Structures are given as structure tokens and as C-alpha cells.
């Protein structure tokens, strides 16, 4: 018997030859360039002018919104017998509470990058969310405590000028109150995970010059409001 003929395959003239991409040797890791690119994106975010412009808007907006939310919160606490008629929250709803503006900026600078790292490193989003909530509560407690120690020291009669948490359970150094900080921490977590990224996307989709003009007007109006209220 004759052995079967082996067919020799010749490349088709019409067939395009594909150039295989360069493959990295197995001894080298591809993680380092990826890590550098991620770091570069984080640095690029902090060097963008619109990032700081947006932070200025958040500071102005949440300095007022924070007062209104505290007014609503104090109204609810009044139902449980916790009421301070001398509190500044009842005087003028357009009096800026700058601590909430500072809190919004710190959330963007500290808690948002922390949340992004937690999402990458944690096994599931529930664990990342729980750790993020704990960090938010801690940040709110430190802000309330720091502001109290600086601005809310009692006088010679033992009266606190801004608020009095000395008689409440779970108070911290008679200034911060853990119940407040749990509530504020929940709001901060909602802000970091939902409100902040949606607001950033919305602002960055608008015409750059238009947002710059509106931001300048808003910041100037807020500075004028502060000049009137704080004088």
C-alpha cells in the first residue's frame, strides 16, 4: 500500500498575517505599571483645578445645609425632651455652620480615598461599607470634640456657650455625644458612597466655563453672607 499523502499547507495570499503582541517574560510582573497608573490617577485628581473648585462649592453649600439638617435634628430631639433654647441653631437659619463645610471637605479628602481603597482590598462591599462607616463616625466624633474643646469651654458658672452635652450619657469629655456622631457618621457614609460621586459626575459633565462662572458667583455670595452674619 502507498502511504497516505501528507498535505502541505501554504499560507493563503489573501490571508492577513497577524502580528502577535509582545508578551512580557514570565519573570517580570505586570502589577507594577498598573499600580503606578493608579497612583498617577489619584495624584492627577488632586492636581486638577476643577477638583478644588468643587470642594469650594461643597464647603459653601454644606455650611448652610448642615445648619438646616441640624435644625431638623434638634426639632426631633425636642420630642424626647432634649432642648436647649439658647442654642444658636434656633436663631437664624441662614447663619453658616462652617463645621459642616469643613466636614464635607474632609470627607472628600480623607474618606473618599479610604472608601476607594477599601473597595479594592476588602473581600466584599459589606465589609468595606462597615469599615467606612466606622471611620466616618470617628471623624465626626473628632470634629465635634475638637470644635467643643476650642469654642465651647464653660464659663466660671459652668455654662457652655454653644451646646451642653455634659449631662447626656455616652458623652465624650462633656463635648461630643456618641449618639450625634453615629447619626452624623451615617450621613457622612451616605455622602461618601452616593452623594459625592453623583455630584462630581454631574458637575464634570457640565460646560467647564459655565461651572466656573457659577462657582465664582456662589463663593462670592457665600463670603458676603459670612461677612454679614459674622460681623
C-alpha positions in Angstrom: 0.0 0.0 0.0 1.1 3.5 -0.7 1.4 5.7 2.4 -1.2 8.5 2.7 -0.1 11.7 1.2 0.5 14.5 3.6 -0.9 17.8 2.6 1.4 20.7 2.8 -0.5 23.9 3.8 0.7 27.0 2.1 -0.4 30.4 3.5 -3.3 32.0 1.7 -2.3 35.0 -0.3 -5.5 36.8 0.8 -4.9 35.9 4.5 -3.6 38.8 6.5 -0.7 37.8 8.8 -1.4 38.9 12.4 1.5 40.3 14.4 1.3 38.8 17.8 1.7 41.4 20.5 4.8 41.4 22.6 4.4 39.2 25.6 6.1 40.1 28.9 8.5 37.5 30.1 7.2 35.3 32.9 9.8 36.5 35.3 8.5 40.1 35.2 5.4 41.2 36.9 2.8 43.4 35.2 1.4 44.7 38.5 4.0 47.5 38.9 3.0 49.5 35.9 -0.7 49.1 36.8 0.0 50.3 40.3 1.9 53.3 39.1 -1.0 54.2 36.8 -3.5 54.0 39.6 -1.3 56.2 41.7 -1.0 58.6 38.8 -4.7 58.9 38.6 -5.0 59.7 42.3 -2.3 62.3 42.0 -3.9 63.7 38.9 -7.3 64.1 40.7 -5.7 66.2 43.4 -3.9 68.4 40.9 -7.0 69.2 38.8 -8.4 72.7 39.2 -12.0 71.6 39.0 -11.5 69.2 41.9 -10.6 72.1 44.2 -13.3 74.3 42.7 -15.9 71.6 43.5 -14.5 71.4 47.1 -15.1 75.1 47.4 -18.7 74.7 46.3 -19.2 71.9 48.7 -17.8 73.9 51.6 -20.2 76.8 50.9 -23.3 74.6 50.3 -22.9 72.2 53.2 -22.1 75.1 55.6 -25.8 76.1 55.1 -27.3 72.7 54.5 -25.7 71.4 57.7 -27.4 74.1 59.7 -30.8 73.2 58.2 -30.2 69.5 58.9 -29.2 70.2 62.5 -32.3 72.4 62.9 -34.4 69.4 61.8 -32.4 67.0 64.0 -32.8 69.3 67.1 -36.5 69.5 66.4 -36.8 65.7 66.5 -34.6 65.6 69.7 -37.0 68.1 71.2 -39.7 65.4 71.2 -37.5 63.4 73.6 -37.1 66.3 76.0 -33.6 67.3 74.7 -33.9 71.0 74.1 -31.6 74.0 74.5 -33.5 77.3 73.9 -30.2 79.2 74.0 -28.7 77.2 71.1 -27.5 79.1 68.0 -29.4 76.7 65.8 -32.7 78.4 66.5 -31.6 82.0 65.9 -31.0 82.4 62.1 -31.4 79.6 59.5 -29.1 81.4 57.2 -26.3 81.6 59.7 -23.5 79.4 58.2 -22.3 76.5 60.3 -18.8 76.2 58.9 -18.0 73.0 60.7 -20.3 71.1 58.3 -18.5 72.7 55.3 -15.2 71.6 56.8 -16.6 68.1 57.3 -17.7 67.9 53.7 -14.2 68.8 52.5 -12.6 66.3 54.9 -14.9 63.6 53.7 -13.8 64.2 50.1 -10.1 64.4 51.1 -9.9 61.6 53.6 -13.0 59.3 53.5 -13.5 59.1 49.7 -9.9 57.8 49.1 -10.3 55.5 52.0 -13.5 54.1 50.6 -11.8 53.5 47.2 -9.0 51.6 48.9 -11.5 49.5 51.0 -13.5 48.5 47.9 -10.3 47.3 46.2 -8.9 45.4 49.3 -11.9 44.0 51.1 -13.5 40.8 50.0 -17.0 42.2 49.7 -18.7 45.6 49.7 -20.4 45.0 53.0 -17.1 44.8 54.9 -15.9 47.9 53.1 -19.1 49.7 54.0 -18.8 48.7 57.6 -15.2 50.0 57.9 -16.1 53.2 56.1 -19.0 53.8 58.5 -16.7 53.3 61.5 -14.2 55.7 60.0 -17.0 58.3 59.4 -18.2 58.0 63.0 -14.6 58.5 64.3 -14.1 61.5 62.1 -17.4 63.1 63.2 -16.5 62.5 66.9 -13.1 64.1 66.5 -14.6 67.1 64.7 -17.3 67.6 67.4 -14.8 67.1 70.2 -12.2 69.4 68.7 -14.7 72.2 68.0 -16.0 71.8 71.5 -12.6 72.0 73.2 -11.7 75.1 71.2 -15.0 77.0 71.1 -17.3 75.5 73.7 -15.5 75.8 77.0 -17.7 76.5 80.0 -17.5 79.9 81.8 -17.0 80.4 85.5 -20.6 79.5 86.2 -20.2 76.2 84.3 -22.4 77.2 81.4 -21.5 76.1 77.9 -21.8 78.8 75.3 -22.8 76.7 72.3 -24.1 73.3 73.4 -24.2 71.3 76.6 -23.7 67.5 76.4 -22.3 67.2 79.9 -25.5 65.6 81.3 -26.1 63.2 78.5 -25.0 59.5 78.6 -22.2 58.4 76.2 -20.7 61.9 76.1 -17.0 62.4 75.4 -15.3 64.9 77.6 -18.6 66.7 78.0 -18.4 67.9 74.4 -19.1 65.2 71.9 -22.1 62.9 72.1 -21.8 59.4 70.6 -25.5 59.4 69.5 -24.9 62.5 67.5 -21.8 61.1 66.0 -23.5 57.8 64.9 -26.2 59.8 63.2 -23.6 62.1 61.5 -21.5 59.2 60.6 -24.4 57.6 58.8 -24.9 60.8 56.8 -21.2 61.0 56.1 -21.2 57.4 54.8 -24.2 58.2 52.6 -22.4 61.3 51.3 -19.1 59.4 50.6 -20.7 56.4 48.8 -23.6 58.0 47.0 -24.0 61.8 47.1 -20.3 62.8 46.4 -19.7 60.6 43.4 -23.0 61.6 41.8 -22.4 65.3 42.4 -18.9 65.0 41.0 -20.2 63.3 37.8 -22.9 65.9 37.4 -20.6 68.9 37.8 -17.9 67.4 35.5 -20.5 66.8 32.7 -21.4 70.5 32.6 -19.5 73.1 30.5 -16.3 73.9 32.3 -16.6 77.7 31.8 -20.2 77.8 32.9 -19.5 75.9 36.1 -16.5 78.2 36.8 -18.7 81.3 36.5 -21.5 79.9 38.6 -18.9 78.7 41.2 -17.3 82.2 41.4 -20.8 83.8 41.9 -21.7 81.2 44.6 -18.5 81.6 46.5 -18.6 85.4 46.4 -22.2 85.3 47.6 -21.3 83.0 50.5 -18.3 85.2 51.5 -20.7 88.2 51.6 -23.2 86.2 53.7 -20.4 85.3 56.1 -19.3 88.9 56.3 -22.8 90.0 57.2 -23.6 87.2 59.7 -20.2 87.1 61.5 -19.8 90.9 61.8 
